[in-house]
Amino acid sequence: MSSILKPARIGRTVRTDGGVAVKGGRRRTISWTTLKVRLRPGIILAFLVVMVPLNAGLVVFVYSRTVSLAFDMADTAMRRTTIEVTDKIDSLLAPVGQAVEALVAMAQLDRYGLRHAGSQDKVLEMLQRLPEVTSLYAGFAVDGGFYQVLRVRPGLDRLGPDLGVIPAGAGFVLRELDARDGRMVDAYTYLKAHGQAVGAELGPVRYDPRRRAWYQAAMAGDGLTISDVYAFSGTGNLGLTVSRRLTDGDRKPVGVVGADLSLQALSQFLDQRRVGRNGVVFIMDEDGRLIGHPRADLAVSRVGDRVSMVMAGESADPVVADAVRRRGAGAGDHFRARLGTGGDEFLVAFQPFPSRFGRAWVIGIAAPVQEFVGPIQRASLMILAVGFGVILVVVVAVLLLSRLLTRPIQALIRESDRIRQFDLAERPVVQSGIVDVDALAESVDRMKSGLRSFGAYVPKELVRQIVASGVSTNIGGSRRPLTVLFSDLKDFTTLSEGLPPEDVLERLSRYFDVMSHAIHDSGGVVDKFIGDAIMAIWNAPIPDERHAVNACRALLGCMRAEDALNAAFLAQGKEPFSTRFGLHTGTAVIGNVGSRDRMQYTALGAMVNLASRVENLNKTYGTRCLMTGPVEEAVRGHFLVRMVDLVVPVGTSHPTPLFELVGPATGAPAADIARCSLWDQAFAAYRGRDWGRAMDAFGAYLAACPDDPSGLLLRERCRLLQVEPPPVDWDGAIRFTSK
């Protein structure tokens, strides 16, 4: 026999499954079922065999979940970044559009005012405030007049009618195509700043703004328009134009105002907005052509003087080309894929361009996954290493300190047993001088606190009763008689539509609280909350011989609790609740259903479905609480009831007597007794097929209870049956074909 496992002695004998052993002339019986384990070796063995693999699995699980969450966070960050980049690109073009609008307003006030020094000064100020804009200008329809303020960018050294050298120190150019001395001239004035001319030229007019694409596009629309990429007249630089039609006081078109945005400036802007070091931000138009790219040379194809736009799916940038092709193949606007020649994984997002410029452009962003998840993955690896390091430290600590664990163990066992009984009352934490035992005691206390919180999400009374009854937690169940209650709030969806979600949650929680108390006080168990509905059971898991009587008491308690709650709601200016109840008794299967790691203790069977159908029939009869015939038989003499009808609910095949629970039989108000007596007389005539007498009796009942929908329903039914009597073999049951 090892030193770890030893048989337990009982008196002078030790039991065994293998027979009887004799030692020293005495018989001893040894049973392996009574083997005891030495505490210290047992803890070490159990820890090594169970806890180490368990903790290792937990660490690996945490690592894998962290990596998964990292990718989820990356997707979220990418979506947010896409919106931010879109907003930034919008912030680039929005001021350009505003400048065009301002120039339209200026030109509408006085077309010829653009030649005034004050107007030119304002246009020059606009251009200085918009570093991305190359020029601001206006072209007119009548004579092809053209007024432009142009920025001299680095690399632009020739300009003018004859492409002469730009004078030194010139920062801006004022270009005017206008009639002078009876003829149209193309005049260039080179400015260092406003009012500081450094040169001027005159030349013949070779340019007509009315023939330009930007002019024609603006004339065809009412708002701001963005052109395709083209070569600017005069400078030859590539770019696009934001333009708008100019009208006179009669809203007749008289010209176009525009602003040029160079492709190089757009590329620099996109390059500054890239995500991470290797990300790319690009723009493509509605036809899939590449409008903007951090590298201007990749956005267009230029052969000599001919400029053509590149299809984004055929771009020289393999990341952009792959992203666009995958989107076209159905990957969607947000996806993760390996792109480019290196095969790196990228997060890709496409976002529609703001529509106020009249173009259905799309902004695309591709960012390497590592830019988002790299730091988190490195932190996850550190967590993995630290987790395994902690496991090793704990193993060593257990080997060194296990012999000191025995003193507080009994206290922890007692506390654990209380927790098993779901006794979660506050008690002093077990104290120990051993760090591990102290940590265990604190863990038990934290577990108890966690269970208190957990108890808010599960029926604590159900847990206590299951523990007390000794019901197995294995999947499966057994048949037994049950009483099942279903409740549902009338018009709850309509009531909650006009309320803030916080108000709905607070009111519904108060409602469930008072209902649960009424059910528990009568020995019932809340099986589940289904939206605003409640399912409760009696006679399980703890047997209850009076389960039907207790269920009826609970139902009356629920109605009283609801009335009190509604009074509080009305005092607060809130709409009251109205609950419909259904009660049925029968045999069902009660037990655990679900999976091995997540199960629910509940009742299943046709009787449960019938209880739900009965609750729903309240809508038909205008009643508050209905019960079936089996319930009425079980509680007869205890409660005041009235038979409402004989029905065959949808999903059933046999007639079921339907009763309304009015109140307790003892001490019932005289008015209720009289009302039930009138009803019974009328219903007896109805059941006896004496339609005329039944109509008169129901009329007498309605005279006393004019607002009873069930009385109106039965009287109208008698009238119809008097006109067209039912077949002789009619069993008197009303069959429902829908819920």
C-alpha positions in Angstrom: 0.0 0.0 0.0 1.4 3.4 -0.9 2.0 6.2 1.6 -0.6 8.4 -0.2 -3.6 6.1 -0.1 -4.4 4.1 3.1 -7.5 2.2 4.1 -9.6 3.8 6.8 -9.9 1.8 10.0 -13.3 1.2 11.5 -12.8 -0.1 15.0 -10.4 -3.0 14.5 -11.6 -3.9 11.0 -11.0 -2.4 7.6 -13.4 -3.2 4.8 -12.3 -4.4 1.4 -14.0 -5.2 -1.9 -11.5 -8.0 -2.4 -12.5 -10.1 0.6 -11.5 -10.5 4.2 -7.9 -10.1 5.4 -6.7 -11.4 8.8 -3.9 -9.8 10.7 -2.9 -10.9 14.2 -5.7 -13.3 14.4 -8.3 -10.6 13.9 -10.6 -10.4 10.9 -10.5 -7.1 9.0 -12.6 -6.1 6.1 -11.0 -3.7 3.6 -13.1 -1.6 1.1 -11.5 0.6 -1.5 -14.6 2.9 -1.3 -13.4 4.0 2.2 -9.9 4.9 1.1 -8.7 8.1 2.5 -6.1 10.4 1.0 -3.4 12.2 3.0 -4.0 15.9 2.7 -0.6 17.1 1.7 0.3 14.5 -1.0 -3.4 14.5 -2.1 -3.4 18.3 -2.7 0.0 18.1 -4.5 -1.2 15.2 -6.7 -4.6 16.8 -7.4 -3.0 20.1 -8.2 -0.5 18.6 -10.6 -3.0 16.4 -12.3 -6.0 18.7 -12.4 -5.1 22.3 -11.7 -2.0 22.7 -13.8 -3.7 21.5 -17.1 -6.8 23.5 -16.2 -4.9 26.7 -15.6 -2.7 26.1 -18.6 -5.9 25.7 -20.7 -7.3 28.8 -19.2 -4.2 30.8 -20.0 -4.3 29.5 -23.6 -8.0 30.3 -23.8 -7.4 33.9 -22.5 -4.6 34.2 -25.1 -6.7 33.0 -28.0 -9.6 35.2 -26.9 -7.3 38.2 -26.5 -6.1 37.7 -30.1 -9.6 37.3 -31.3 -10.7 40.5 -29.5 -7.7 42.2 -31.0 -9.0 41.5 -34.5 -12.5 42.7 -33.5 -11.0 45.9 -32.1 -9.0 46.3 -35.3 -12.2 46.0 -37.4 -13.9 48.6 -35.1 -10.9 50.9 -35.3 -10.8 50.5 -39.0 -14.4 51.5 -39.4 -13.8 54.5 -37.2 -10.7 55.4 -39.1 -12.6 55.2 -42.4 -15.2 57.7 -41.1 -12.4 60.0 -39.8 -10.5 59.9 -43.1 -13.7 60.6 -45.0 -14.4 63.5 -42.8 -10.9 64.8 -43.3 -11.1 64.5 -47.1 -14.5 66.3 -46.8 -12.8 69.0 -44.8 -10.3 69.4 -47.7 -13.0 69.9 -50.3 -15.6 71.7 -48.2 -13.6 74.9 -47.9 -13.0 74.8 -51.7 -16.7 74.5 -52.3 -17.3 77.4 -49.9 -14.8 79.5 -51.7 -16.6 78.8 -55.0 -19.9 79.7 -53.5 -18.4 83.0 -52.2 -17.0 83.8 -55.6 -20.4 83.1 -57.1 -22.0 85.5 -54.7 -19.3 88.2 -55.6 -19.8 87.7 -59.3 -23.6 87.8 -59.1 -23.3 91.2 -57.3 -21.1 92.7 -60.1 -19.6 90.7 -62.9 -17.2 93.5 -63.8 -16.4 93.9 -60.1 -13.9 91.1 -60.5 -11.6 93.6 -62.2 -11.8 96.0 -59.3 -8.8 96.1 -57.0 -11.0 95.4 -54.0 -12.5 92.3 -55.5 -9.2 91.0 -56.7 -7.8 91.5 -53.2 -10.6 89.4 -51.7 -10.1 86.6 -54.2 -6.4 86.7 -53.5 -7.1 86.4 -49.7 -9.3 83.4 -50.4 -6.5 81.7 -52.4 -4.0 82.4 -49.6 -6.3 80.7 -47.1 -6.6 77.6 -49.2 -3.1 76.2 -49.7 -4.4 73.1 -51.6 -6.1 75.3 -54.3 -4.1 76.2 -57.4 -6.4 78.9 -58.7 -9.8 80.6 -58.4 -11.5 81.9 -61.5 -14.8 82.7 -63.4 -15.7 82.2 -67.0 -18.6 84.0 -68.8 -21.0 82.8 -71.5 -21.6 85.9 -73.5 -18.1 86.7 -74.7 -15.9 84.0 -73.2 -14.5 86.4 -70.6 -12.3 84.8 -68.0 -10.9 86.1 -64.7 -8.4 84.0 -62.8 -6.1 84.4 -59.7 -3.4 81.7 -59.9 -0.9 80.6 -57.3 2.7 80.1 -58.6 3.8 76.8 -57.2 7.4 75.5 -57.1 8.3 74.0 -60.5 6.1 76.4 -62.4 8.6 78.6 -64.3 6.8 79.4 -67.5 3.4 81.0 -68.1 1.6 83.6 -70.1 0.4 83.9 -73.7 3.7 82.8 -75.1 4.9 80.6 -72.2 7.5 83.1 -71.1 9.6 82.9 -68.0 7.7 84.0 -64.9 9.3 87.1 -63.3 11.4 86.5 -60.2 9.5 87.0 -56.9 6.1 86.4 -58.5 3.9 84.5 -56.1 0.5 85.0 -57.8 -0.8 85.7 -61.3 -3.9 87.7 -62.2 -5.1 86.5 -65.6 -7.9 88.4 -67.5 -9.5 87.6 -70.8 -11.5 90.7 -71.5 -12.2 93.3 -74.1 -9.7 96.2 -74.2 -9.6 98.9 -76.9 -12.4 97.0 -78.7 -10.7 93.6 -78.9 -10.3 90.6 -76.6 -6.9 90.2 -75.0 -5.3 87.6 -72.7 -3.6 89.7 -70.0 -1.3 88.4 -67.3 -0.3 90.4 -64.3 2.5 88.9 -62.0 2.1 89.8 -58.4 4.4 89.4 -55.4 1.4 90.3 -53.3 -1.7 92.3 -53.8 -0.8 95.7 -55.3 2.9 94.6 -55.8 3.2 93.9 -59.5 6.5 92.5 -60.7 5.5 92.1 -64.4 2.8 92.0 -67.0 2.1 90.6 -70.4 -0.6 90.9 -73.1 -1.3 88.4 -75.8 -3.9 87.1 -78.2 -6.8 85.1 -76.9 -6.3 81.4 -77.6 -8.4 80.1 -74.7 -12.2 79.9 -74.5 -13.5 78.7 -71.0 -16.8 77.8 -72.6 -15.2 74.8 -74.3 -13.6 73.4 -71.2 -15.1 70.3 -69.5 -15.4 71.9 -66.1 -17.4 74.8 -67.6 -19.8 72.4 -69.5 -20.3 70.1 -66.5 -21.2 73.1 -64.2 -23.6 74.5 -66.8 -25.4 71.1 -66.9 -26.0 71.0 -63.1 -27.4 73.2 -60.4 -25.0 72.7 -57.6 -21.3 72.2 -57.0 -19.6 69.9 -59.5 -16.2 68.1 -59.4 -14.6 67.4 -62.8 -12.5 64.4 -63.7 -8.7 64.7 -63.6 -7.3 66.7 -66.5 -4.4 69.0 -67.5 -4.8 72.6 -66.4 -4.7 75.2 -69.2 -1.6 77.4 -69.0 0.3 75.4 -66.3 -0.1 71.9 -67.8 -0.4 70.5 -64.2 -2.8 67.7 -63.5 -5.8 68.2 -61.2 -9.5 68.6 -60.9 -11.9 71.5 -60.7 -14.7 72.3 -58.3 -17.1 74.5 -60.2 -20.6 76.0 -60.1 -23.0 77.6 -62.6 -23.4 81.4 -62.3 -26.8 82.9 -62.9 -28.3 86.4 -63.2 -31.2 87.8 -61.3 -33.6 85.9 -63.6 -31.8 82.7 -62.8 -30.4 82.5 -66.4 -26.9 81.0 -66.7 -24.3 83.7 -67.4 -21.1 81.8 -66.6 -19.2 79.4 -64.3 -17.1 79.9 -61.2 -14.4 77.4 -60.4 -11.4 76.4 -58.2 -8.6 74.2 -59.3 -7.2 71.5 -57.0 -3.9 70.1 -58.2 -3.5 66.3 -58.3 -0.2 66.7 -56.5 -1.8 68.6 -53.6 -4.5 65.9 -53.3 -1.9 63.2 -53.3 0.1 64.9 -50.6 -3.1 65.3 -48.6 -3.9 61.5 -49.0 -0.4 60.6 -48.1 -0.6 62.5 -44.8 -3.9 60.6 -44.0 -2.5 57.1 -44.5 -3.2 54.6 -41.7 0.1 53.5 -40.2 3.4 53.4 -42.1 2.3 51.1 -44.9 -1.4 52.0 -45.3 -2.9 53.7 -48.3 -5.8 56.0 -48.8 -7.2 56.4 -52.3 -10.3 57.8 -54.1 -12.0 56.3 -57.1 -15.0 57.6 -59.1 -18.3 56.0 -59.9 -16.8 54.2 -62.9 -14.0 52.6 -60.9 -11.3 55.1 -62.1 -8.6 56.2 -59.7 -9.0 59.8 -58.8 -6.5 60.2 -56.0 -3.6 58.2 -54.7 -0.7 59.2 -52.3 1.5 58.9 -55.3 0.2 61.3 -58.0 2.1 59.4 -60.8 0.0 56.2 -60.0 -3.3 58.0 -60.3 -3.1 58.8 -64.1 -1.5 57.6 -67.2 0.2 60.3 -69.2 1.6 59.7 -72.7 2.9 63.0 -74.1 0.2 65.6 -73.8 -2.5 63.0 -73.4 -3.7 62.3 -69.9 -5.9 59.3 -69.1 -7.3 58.1 -65.8 -6.3 54.6 -64.5 -8.8 52.0 -63.5 -8.4 51.4 -59.8 -8.5 47.6 -60.2 -5.6 47.9 -62.7 -3.5 50.3 -60.6 0.3 49.9 -60.4 -0.2 49.8 -56.7 -0.8 46.1 -56.1 -2.5 46.7 -52.7 -5.1 49.1 -54.2 -5.6 46.9 -57.2 -6.2 43.8 -55.1 -8.5 45.6 -52.7 -10.7 47.0 -55.5 -10.8 43.6 -57.3 -11.9 41.8 -54.1 -14.6 44.3 -53.5 -15.9 43.8 -57.1 -15.9 40.1 -56.5 -18.3 40.5 -53.6 -16.1 40.9 -50.5 -18.1 43.9 -49.5 -17.1 47.4 -48.2 -15.4 46.1 -45.1 -13.1 43.0 -45.2 -9.8 41.5 -44.2 -7.6 39.9 -46.8 -4.0 39.4 -47.9 -3.1 42.0 -50.5 -0.1 42.9 -52.7 3.0 41.1 -53.7 4.1 40.6 -50.1 0.9 38.8 -49.1 0.5 40.9 -45.9 -2.9 40.9 -44.3 -4.8 44.2 -44.7 -7.9 45.6 -43.2 -9.9 47.2 -46.1 -12.8 49.7 -45.9 -14.7 51.6 -48.6 -16.8 54.7 -47.7 -19.1 56.7 -50.0 -17.8 60.2 -50.8 -20.0 63.1 -49.5 -22.7 63.6 -52.2 -23.0 67.4 -52.2 -20.5 67.6 -55.0 -22.6 65.6 -57.3 -20.2 62.7 -57.7 -20.6 59.1 -56.5 -17.0 58.7 -55.5 -15.7 56.2 -53.1 -12.9 56.6 -50.6 -10.8 53.4 -50.0 -8.5 52.7 -47.1 -6.2 49.7 -46.8 -4.1 49.3 -43.6 -1.9 46.4 -42.5 -3.5 44.4 -39.8 -0.3 44.5 -37.8 -0.7 48.3 -37.5 -3.7 47.6 -35.3 -3.2 44.2 -33.7 0.6 44.0 -33.4 0.9 45.6 -30.0 -2.1 43.6 -28.7 -0.6 40.4 -30.0 2.7 41.2 -28.3 0.8 41.9 -25.1 -1.0 38.6 -25.5 2.2 36.7 -25.8 3.4 38.4 -22.6 0.2 37.3 -20.9 0.8 33.8 -22.1 4.4 33.8 -20.8 3.3 35.4 -17.5 0.4 32.9 -17.1 2.7 29.9 -17.5 5.2 31.5 -15.2 2.6 32.0 -12.5 1.6 28.3 -12.8 5.2 27.3 -12.2 5.5 29.5 -9.2 2.2 28.2 -7.8 3.4 24.6 -8.2 6.5 25.3 -6.3 4.6 27.1 -3.6 2.2 24.2 -3.3 5.1 21.8 -2.8 6.6 23.9 -0.1 3.6 25.1 1.8 1.0 22.3 1.4 1.5 20.9 4.9 0.3 24.2 6.4 -3.1 24.0 4.7 -5.0 21.8 7.1 -5.9 24.4 9.8 -8.4 26.5 7.8 -9.6 23.7 5.6 -12.5 22.7 7.7 -13.8 26.3 7.9 -13.6 26.5 4.1 -15.4 23.2 3.8 -18.2 24.5 6.0 -18.4 27.7 4.0 -18.4 25.8 0.7 -21.3 23.6 2.0 -23.3 26.8 2.9 -22.7 28.0 -0.7 -23.8 24.7 -2.0 -27.0 25.3 -0.2 -27.1 28.7 -1.8 -26.7 30.3 1.6 -24.9 33.4 0.5 -25.2 35.5 3.7 -22.3 37.8 4.7 -19.8 36.1 7.1 -16.3 36.9 8.1 -13.7 35.7 5.6 -11.6 32.7 6.8 -8.2 33.9 7.9 -5.0 32.0 7.5 -1.3 32.8 7.8 -0.7 30.7 4.6 -0.8 32.9 1.5 -2.4 30.3 -0.7 -5.0 29.3 1.9 -5.7 33.0 2.5 -6.0 33.5 -1.2 -8.4 30.4 -1.4 -10.5 31.9 1.4 -10.7 35.2 -0.5 -11.5 33.4 -3.7 -14.4 31.6 -1.9 -15.6 34.9 -0.6 -15.3 36.4 -4.1 -17.1 33.4 -5.5 -19.9 33.9 -3.0 -20.1 37.6 -4.0 -20.2 36.5 -7.6 -23.0 34.1 -6.9 -24.9 36.8 -5.2 -24.7 38.8 -8.5 -25.4 35.6 -10.5 -28.5 35.1 -8.3 -30.0 38.2 -9.9 -30.0 36.5 -13.3 -31.4 33.1 -12.2 -34.4 32.1 -10.0 -32.6 31.7 -6.6 -35.7 30.0 -5.2 -35.5 27.4 -8.0 -31.8 26.8 -7.2 -32.5 26.4 -3.5 -35.4 24.0 -4.2 -33.3 21.9 -6.7 -30.5 21.7 -4.2 -33.0 20.8 -1.4 -34.8 18.2 -3.5 -31.6 16.5 -4.6 -32.6 16.6 -8.3 -29.8 15.5 -10.6 -28.2 18.2 -12.8 -27.9 15.7 -15.7 -29.9 16.3 -18.8 -33.3 14.6 -18.6 -36.4 14.6 -16.5 -39.4 12.7 -15.2 -43.2 12.9 -15.5 -45.2 14.4 -12.7 -48.4 16.4 -12.2 -47.8 20.2 -12.5 -49.7 23.4 -12.4 -48.3 25.9 -14.9 -49.0 29.6 -15.0 -48.4 31.9 -18.0 -48.8 35.6 -17.9 -48.5 38.4 -20.5 -48.7 42.1 -20.4 -51.5 43.5 -22.6 -50.4 45.9 -25.4 -46.8 46.0 -23.9 -45.2 46.6 -27.3 -47.5 49.6 -28.0 -47.0 50.9 -24.4 -43.2 50.7 -24.6 -42.8 52.2 -28.1 -43.3 55.7 -26.8 -41.0 55.3 -23.7 -37.2 55.6 -23.4 -35.6 52.2 -23.1 -34.3 53.1 -19.6 -37.9 53.8 -18.4 -39.2 50.5 -19.9 -36.4 48.6 -18.2 -37.1 50.2 -14.8 -40.8 49.6 -15.0 -40.5 46.1 -16.2 -38.0 45.2 -13.5 -40.4 46.6 -10.8 -43.2 44.5 -12.4 -41.2 41.3 -12.4 -40.1 41.9 -8.8 -43.7 42.1 -7.4 -44.9 39.2 -9.6 -42.0 37.0 -8.5 -42.7 37.7 -4.9 -46.3 36.8 -5.2 -45.4 33.5 -7.0 -42.7 32.5 -4.5 -44.9 33.3 -1.5 -47.3 30.6 -2.7 -44.7 28.0 -3.2 -44.3 28.5 -6.9 -41.1 28.9 -8.9 -40.5 31.4 -11.7 -39.3 29.1 -14.6 -38.4 31.9 -16.9 -39.1 35.4 -18.1 -40.1 35.5 -21.8 -39.9 39.1 -22.9 -42.7 40.7 -20.8 -44.2 37.3 -20.0 -43.7 35.0 -17.0 -43.8 31.2 -16.8 -44.2 29.7 -13.3 -44.6 26.1 -12.1 -45.9 24.4 -8.9 -45.1 20.9 -7.6 -41.5 21.0 -8.9 -38.8 20.6 -7.9 -40.3 20.4 -4.4 -43.5 18.2 -4.2 -46.6 20.2 -3.4 -49.9 18.2 -2.9 -51.9 21.5 -3.1 -50.1 22.8 -6.1 -53.3 23.9 -8.0 -54.7 25.7 -4.9 -51.4 27.4 -4.3 -51.2 28.4 -7.9 -54.6 30.1 -7.7 -53.5 31.9 -4.6 -50.4 33.1 -6.4 -52.5 34.3 -9.3 -54.8 36.3 -7.0 -51.6 37.7 -5.3 -50.2 38.7 -8.6 -53.4 40.6 -9.4 -53.2 42.4 -6.1 -49.6 43.2 -6.5 -50.2 44.5 -10.0 -53.0 46.8 -8.7 -50.7 48.2 -6.1 -48.0 48.8 -8.6 -50.4 50.4 -11.0 -51.5 52.8 -8.3 -47.9 53.8 -7.9 -47.5 54.2 -11.6 -50.6 56.4 -11.8 -49.3 58.6 -9.0 -46.1 59.1 -11.0 -48.1 60.0 -14.1 -47.3 56.7 -15.9 -49.5 54.4 -17.8 -50.6 51.3 -15.8 -49.9 47.7 -16.7 -52.6 45.1 -17.5 -51.7 41.4 -17.2 -53.5 38.4 -18.6 -53.0 35.1 -16.8 -53.6 31.4 -17.9 -53.5 28.4 -15.6 -53.5 24.7 -16.3 -52.9 21.5 -14.4 -51.7 18.3 -16.0 -48.9 15.8 -16.4 -45.6 17.1 -17.9 -42.0 16.2 -18.1 -40.0 18.3 -15.6 -36.2 18.3 -15.6 -33.1 19.6 -17.2 -33.0 20.5 -20.9 -30.2 22.0 -22.9 -26.6 21.1 -23.5 -24.1 19.7 -21.0 -22.5 23.0 -20.3 -25.7 25.1 -20.3 -29.0 23.7 -19.2 -32.3 24.9 -17.9 -34.7 23.3 -15.4 -38.1 23.6 -17.0 -41.3 21.7 -17.9 -42.1 20.3 -21.3 -45.3 18.8 -22.7 -48.6 19.4 -24.3 -50.0 20.7 -21.0 -47.5 23.5 -20.9 -48.5 24.6 -24.4 -52.2 24.4 -23.3 -51.5 26.8 -20.4 -49.9 29.2 -22.8 -53.0 29.0 -25.2 -55.3 29.5 -22.2 -53.5 32.8 -21.3 -53.9 34.0 -24.9 -57.7 33.3 -24.9 -58.1 36.1 -22.4 -58.0 38.4 -25.5 -61.1 36.7 -26.9 -63.2 36.8 -23.8 -61.9 40.1 -22.4 -61.0 38.4 -19.1 -58.0 38.8 -16.8 -57.3 35.3 -15.6 -58.5 32.0 -17.1 -58.0 28.4 -15.9 -58.8 25.0 -17.4 -61.3 22.4 -16.1 -58.6 20.3 -14.4 -57.6 23.3 -12.3 -61.3 24.0 -11.4 -61.8 20.4 -10.3 -58.7 20.6 -8.1 -59.6 23.8 -6.4 -63.4 23.4 -6.3 -64.8 24.9 -3.1 -61.7 27.0 -2.4 -62.3 29.7 -5.0 -65.2 31.5 -6.7 -65.1 30.8 -10.4 -67.4 31.0 -13.4 -67.4 28.8 -16.5 -66.7 31.0 -19.5 -66.8 28.5 -22.4 -65.9 25.1 -23.8 -63.0 25.5 -26.2 -60.6 23.6 -28.4 -57.5 25.8 -28.5 -55.2 25.7 -31.6 -52.8 22.8 -31.4 -55.3 20.7 -29.3 -58.0 18.2 -30.3 -60.1 17.7 -27.2 -62.6 20.2 -25.7 -61.4 22.0 -22.6 -63.7 23.7 -20.1 -62.6 27.3 -19.5 -63.1 29.1 -16.2 -62.4 32.6 -14.9 -60.9 32.9 -11.5 -63.0 35.5 -9.7 -61.6 35.3 -6.1 -61.4 33.2 -2.9 -64.6 31.4 -2.0 -64.4 32.4 1.6 -65.3 36.1 2.2 -66.1 36.7 -1.4 -67.9 40.1 -2.0 -71.7 39.8 -2.4 -71.5 41.6 -5.7 -69.1 38.9 -7.1 -71.4 36.1 -5.9 -74.4 37.7 -7.4 -72.6 38.3 -10.7 -71.4 34.7 -10.9 -75.0 33.5 -10.1 -76.5 35.5 -13.0 -73.7 34.3 -15.3 -74.3 30.6 -14.3 -78.0 30.9 -15.0 -77.3 32.4 -18.4 -74.5 29.9 -19.2 -76.8 26.9 -18.1 -79.4 28.1 -20.6 -76.7 28.4 -23.3 -75.4 24.9 -22.6 -79.0 23.6 -22.7 -79.4 25.1 -26.2 -82.3 27.3 -25.1 -81.1 30.2 -27.1 -83.9 32.5 -26.5 -83.8 32.1 -22.7 -80.0 32.3 -22.8 -80.2 35.6 -24.6 -82.6 37.0 -22.0 -80.4 35.7 -19.2 -77.3 37.2 -20.7 -79.2 40.4 -21.2 -80.0 40.4 -17.5 -76.3 39.7 -16.7 -75.2 42.6 -19.0 -77.6 44.9 -17.3 -75.7 44.3 -14.1 -72.3 44.0 -15.8 -72.6 46.1 -18.9 -68.8 46.2 -19.6 -68.2 42.5 -19.6 -66.9 41.5 -23.1 -67.5 37.8 -22.4 -71.2 38.5 -21.8 -71.5 40.4 -25.0 -69.7 37.6 -26.9 -72.0 34.9 -25.5 -75.2 36.8 -26.1 -74.2 37.5 -29.7 -73.3 33.8 -30.2 -76.8 32.8 -28.9 -78.4 35.2 -31.3 -76.5 33.7 -34.2 -77.3 30.1 -33.1 -81.0 31.0 -32.8 -80.9 32.1 -36.4 -78.9 29.1 -37.6 -79.0 26.3 -35.0 -75.9 24.1 -34.8 -76.0 20.4 -35.8 -77.5 17.9 -33.4 -74.2 16.3 -32.7 -72.5 19.6 -31.9 -70.5 19.2 -28.7 -70.8 22.8 -27.7 -67.0 23.5 -28.1 -65.6 26.5 -29.8 -62.6 25.5 -32.0 -59.8 28.1 -32.5 -57.6 27.9 -35.6 -55.1 30.5 -34.6 -53.3 31.8 -31.4 
